[in-house]
């Protein structure tokens, strides 16, 4: 299981999936629900093909990290605060 958040651009394999997913965003609230998702992704290598084709998933669903995306100090600070951001979103949603 992945404890920390991965940077945008990371490629992962989700449990019970056959195709890799590339991470393209964080902390998404699904339309029409109060569910806050850790990650927004799309199928690799195809990329974004339509809004309804993106994937929402939790970090617990990641089975394997295939590639870790770029990270600098600004990105690390953002990811360090992401848990707090998500918890605040869950309270207000």
C-alpha positions in Angstrom: 0.0 0.0 0.0 1.2 3.5 -0.8 1.4 5.7 2.4 2.3 9.0 0.8 0.9 10.8 -2.2 2.6 10.4 -5.6 3.5 13.4 -7.8 1.5 14.3 -10.9 2.9 12.2 -13.8 3.4 9.1 -11.8 2.2 5.9 -13.5 0.6 3.2 -11.3 -1.2 0.0 -11.7 -4.4 -0.3 -9.7 -5.5 -3.4 -7.9 -7.3 -5.8 -10.3 -6.5 -3.5 -13.3 -4.9 -4.5 -16.5 -3.7 -1.1 -17.8 -1.6 1.5 -16.1 -3.0 4.8 -15.0 -1.2 8.2 -15.0 -1.9 10.6 -12.2 -3.1 14.0 -13.5 -4.6 15.5 -10.3 -5.7 15.3 -6.7 -8.6 15.8 -4.3 -11.6 15.5 -6.7 -15.2 15.5 -5.6 -17.3 13.4 -7.8 -20.3 15.1 -9.4 -23.5 14.5 -7.5 -21.8 12.9 -4.4 -19.9 13.9 -1.3 -17.1 11.5 -2.1 -13.6 13.0 -2.1 -11.1 11.0 -4.1 -7.4 11.1 -3.6 -6.4 11.0 -7.3 -7.6 11.9 -10.7 -6.0 9.8 -13.5 -6.4 8.6 -17.0 -5.3 5.4 -18.9 -1.7 5.4 -19.9 -0.5 5.9 -22.6 -3.7 7.2 -24.1 -4.2 10.2 -21.8 -7.3 12.3 -21.5 -9.8 11.4 -24.1 -12.9 12.9 -22.5 -14.1 14.1 -19.1 -16.2 11.0 -18.6 -13.2 8.7 -19.3 -11.1 9.9 -16.4 -10.6 7.7 -13.3 -11.1 8.6 -9.7 -9.3 6.5 -7.2 -7.9 6.3 -3.6 -4.3 5.8 -2.7 -5.3 2.4 -1.1 -6.3 1.2 -4.6 -2.7 1.4 -5.9 -1.1 -2.0 -6.3 2.2 -1.0 -7.9 4.1 2.2 -8.7 5.5 1.8 -12.3 7.0 5.3 -12.5 7.3 8.2 -10.1 6.6 11.7 -11.6 8.7 14.8 -11.3 8.9 16.5 -7.9 10.6 19.6 -6.6 10.4 21.5 -3.3 7.1 23.2 -4.2 5.6 19.9 -5.1 6.9 18.2 -2.0 5.3 20.9 0.2 2.0 20.6 -1.7 2.0 16.8 -1.2 2.9 17.1 2.5 -0.2 19.2 3.1 -2.5 17.1 0.9 -3.8 14.9 3.7 -4.9 18.0 5.6 -6.5 19.5 2.5 -8.5 16.3 1.9 -9.7 16.1 5.5 -10.9 19.7 5.3 -12.7 18.9 2.1 -14.4 15.9 3.6 -15.7 18.0 6.5 -17.1 20.7 4.2 -18.5 18.4 1.4 
